[in-house]
C-alpha cells in the first residue's frame, strides 16, 4: 500500500485537533454548556465511585482505581475553583456603586 504525501496531508488537515473546540450542538448558549459541564462532572464522580466499588470486590485493577480517583479529584478541584471565582465575581458586583 502506497501513501502519497498529498493524501497524507489531506487526511491530516481533515482531522480535528484535540485542542479545537467542538462545534455548537444547539443554540442553548451558556445554560446548555453549564448543564453539559454539570452532567460530565456527575458522570466522572459516578465512574470513580463505580471503579472504587469494583476495586473493593477485586474486579478492578489498582491502576484503574488510581486513575479514577485522580480524575475525580481533578473534577472536584475544578468545580471548587469555578465556584470560588463565581462567588468572587458576585461579591465584586455587590461592591459596585449604584
C-alpha positions in Angstrom: 0.0 0.0 0.0 1.5 3.3 -1.0 0.6 6.5 0.8 1.2 9.7 -1.2 2.3 12.9 0.6 -0.7 14.7 -0.8 -3.1 12.1 0.6 -1.4 12.2 4.0 -1.5 16.0 4.1 -5.3 16.0 3.2 -6.1 13.4 5.9 -4.0 15.4 8.4 -5.8 18.7 7.5 -9.2 17.0 7.7 -8.7 15.6 11.2 -9.8 17.9 14.1 -7.1 18.7 16.6 -7.8 17.7 20.2 -7.5 21.3 21.3 -10.0 22.6 18.9 -13.5 23.3 20.3 -16.4 21.2 19.2 -19.0 22.8 17.1 -22.1 24.1 18.9 -24.8 21.5 19.1 -27.7 23.9 19.6 -28.4 27.4 20.4 -28.7 26.9 24.1 -25.7 29.1 24.9 -24.2 29.3 28.3 -27.1 27.5 30.0 -26.7 24.4 27.9 -22.9 24.5 28.3 -23.3 24.7 32.1 -25.7 21.8 32.1 -23.3 19.7 30.0 -20.5 20.5 32.4 -22.6 19.5 35.4 -23.6 16.3 33.7 -19.9 15.5 32.9 -18.9 16.3 36.4 -21.6 13.9 37.9 -20.6 11.2 35.4 -16.9 11.5 36.4 -17.8 11.1 40.1 -20.1 8.2 39.4 -17.4 6.4 37.3 -14.9 6.9 40.1 -17.3 5.5 42.6 -18.1 2.5 40.5 -14.4 1.8 39.9 -13.8 2.1 43.7 -16.6 -0.4 44.4 -15.2 -2.7 41.8 -11.7 -2.5 43.3 -13.1 -3.4 46.7 -14.6 -6.6 45.4 -11.4 -7.4 43.3 -13.0 -6.7 39.9 -10.8 -3.7 39.0 -7.0 -3.4 38.9 -5.3 -0.9 41.1 -4.2 1.2 38.1 -7.8 1.8 37.1 -8.7 2.7 40.7 -5.8 5.3 40.9 -6.8 6.8 37.5 -10.4 7.1 38.5 -9.6 8.7 41.8 -7.2 11.2 40.2 -9.9 12.1 37.6 -12.5 12.6 40.4 -10.0 14.7 42.4 -9.3 16.9 39.4 -13.0 17.3 38.7 -13.7 18.3 42.3 -10.8 20.8 42.4 -12.0 22.3 39.1 -15.6 22.7 40.5 -14.3 24.3 43.7 -12.2 26.7 41.7 -15.1 27.7 39.4 -17.3 28.1 42.5 -14.7 30.4 44.1 -14.5 32.5 41.0 -18.2 32.8 40.8 -18.5 33.9 44.4 -15.7 36.3 44.0 -17.3 37.9 40.9 -20.7 38.1 42.8 -19.0 39.8 45.7 -17.3 42.2 43.3 -20.6 43.1 41.8 -22.1 43.7 45.2 -19.3 46.2 46.0 -20.0 48.3 42.9 -21.7 51.6 43.5 -25.1 52.1 42.0 
